[in-house]
């Protein structure tokens, strides 16, 4: 049996920062095999592969730590999750803007707003990386899309970047449905070794479905909203509603006049 490892050696073999290993310990994703003192713990070398799997899943942003913990504790490994993460990453990479990149300075020089860039970075939507802070992949594609809208006349007043908060709220629910499909639908019914291929198919299907369903819903939803607004206006124009409004106005005017007289007397 291989000798137990100190936490520093465990981190070195897994190629994971020591601070990350300690974080996983606090989150309950790994546990010490033996304690020989208040601050001295020893770890099973088998945890090296577990650490690598957890780190890879987290870096791909495929699963949060609590779900990773549940998955690994349930089946003793994360092979299905890793295969699915690989498949999803490959599909998304095809639409990720290729190998282009731009530095923050280049983006600002093309007319971007520094405050909006900071806001997008805080949300994790467009995060520059490297010493020269370069945007690439989907982050750059998002900036290019928003900049194109600005050039075409969609001003910040018409479409503030803050509206992305609402997009994110809606899309998080959609992504949760997609991941539930992978984990509850694909994984249990896939043959051994076929998870990656089926996840690729499911991811491509999901992307097409989102576009098609949105297209199908746009006009009917617009018609419904317009009908509801028209109904609300017609309801407020009914004689009974107008009479109630007229009866309320004198009382409101009297209150306003009394308030003005009190202000004058105070002056």
C-alpha positions, -999 to 999 in steps of 0.1 A, spaced: 0 0 0 13 34 -10 23 57 19 0 85 29 8 120 18 10 154 35 -14 180 21 14 198 3 26 167 -15 -11 159 -23 -15 193 -39 18 190 -59 9 156 -73 -26 167 -83 -12 199 -98 -38 219 -78 -29 249 -57 -26 243 -20 -52 269 -12 -77 251 -35 -71 218 -17 -78 235 16 -110 249 1 -121 215 -10 -114 202 25 -136 229 40 -164 221 15 -162 184 24 -151 172 -11 -120 154 4 -112 142 39 -80 134 57 -73 97 60 -54 100 93 -47 127 118 -16 126 139 -19 159 156 -40 191 159 -25 205 127 -10 174 111 -31 153 87 -23 125 61 -41 118 29 -46 88 7 -27 90 -27 -60 80 -44 -72 115 -37 -49 128 -64 -73 117 -91 -103 129 -72 -87 163 -69 -80 165 -106 -115 155 -115 -131 181 -91 -108 209 -104 -115 200 -140 -153 200 -135 -151 233 -116 -129 250 -142 -153 241 -169 -181 256 -149 -202 226 -156 -211 219 -120 -210 237 -87 -191 222 -59 -222 209 -40 -233 190 -71 -198 177 -77 -197 164 -41 -231 147 -45 -220 131 -78 -187 118 -65 -202 105 -32 -230 88 -51 -210 67 -76 -174 69 -64 -162 89 -94 -169 117 -118 -163 99 -151 -197 107 -166 -195 143 -155 -161 147 -170 -171 130 -203 -202 153 -205 -180 184 -197 -156 174 -225 -185 170 -249 -202 203 -240 -169 222 -242 -162 209 -277 -196 219 -289 -194 254 -274 -158 258 -287 -172 257 -323 -192 288 -316 -167 305 -294 -152 331 -317 -123 311 -329 -88 321 -319 -93 358 -320 -85 380 -290 -84 417 -281 -68 434 -252 -89 457 -229 -71 487 -244 -80 476 -279 -116 472 -269 -117 506 -252 -101 521 -283 -129 507 -304 -155 527 -283 -163 505 -254 -172 521 -221 -148 513 -192 -176 513 -166 -196 488 -187 -165 466 -191 -160 466 -154 -197 457 -149 -195 428 -173 -163 415 -156 -179 416 -122 -207 394 -136 -182 370 -151 -196 376 -186 -165 392 -201 -133 386 -181 -99 395 -196 -70 372 -189 -32 373 -190 -8 401 -183 -22 423 -211 -58 415 -201 -71 400 -234 -107 390 -242 -112 359 -263 -138 332 -271 -173 339 -260 -162 368 -239 -150 386 -270 -180 375 -290 -203 391 -264 -184 424 -265 -184 424 -303 -222 417 -304 -229 445 -279 -206 469 -298 -223 462 -331 -257 470 -316 -244 503 -303 -230 512 -338 -264 504 -354 -281 529 -331 -291 508 -301 -280 533 -275 -274 526 -238 -307 542 -230 -325 518 -253 -305 487 -242 -285 492 -210 -260 465 -203 -278 460 -170 -306 443 -189 -283 413 -191 -293 407 -155 -327 397 -167 -313 376 -195 -291 358 -170 -320 351 -146 -340 335 -175 -310 316 -189 -299 302 -156 -333 284 -154 -329 272 -190 -294 259 -183 -306 241 -152 -331 223 -174 -304 213 -199 -281 200 -172 -310 181 -156 -316 165 -190 -279 154 -192 -277 141 -157 -311 126 -152 -319 116 -188 -286 109 -207 -263 95 -180 -286 67 -165 -296 54 -200 -264 57 -219 -243 26 -226 -208 25 -210 -185 48 -229 -213 65 -249 -219 95 -225 -197 119 -244 -212 112 -278 -248 114 -265 -240 146 -246 -226 161 -278 -259 153 -296 -280 166 -268 -260 199 -266 -263 205 -303 -301 197 -301 -305 220 -272 -288 250 -290 -310 245 -320 -342 241 -299 -335 274 -280 -332 294 -313 -363 277 -328 -385 280 -298 -375 317 -292 -384 324 -328 -417 306 -324 -425 326 -292 -415 361 -302 -446 372 -323 -473 354 -303 -458 369 -271 -457 404 -286 -494 399 -297 -504 388 -262 -486 417 -245 -502 442 -270 -537 427 -264 -533 429 -226 -522 466 -228 -551 474 -251 -575 456 -228 -562 476 -198 -566 509 -217 -601 501 -228 -610 491 -192 -597 525 -178 -618 543 -205 -651 529 -194 -677 555 -182 -678 541 -147 -640 543 -144 -640 578 -157 -667 589 -132 -647 574 -103 -616 593 -115 -636 625 -117 -649 620 -82 -614 614 -69 -599 645 -85 -617 671 -64 -607 654 -32 -571 652 -44 -572 688 -54 -586 698 -20 -558 679 -2 -532 696 -25 -547 730 -18 -547 724 19 -511 713 18 -502 745 -2 -519 767 24 -501 750 53 -468 756 35 -476 793 30 -485 797 67 -453 780 77 -433 804 55 
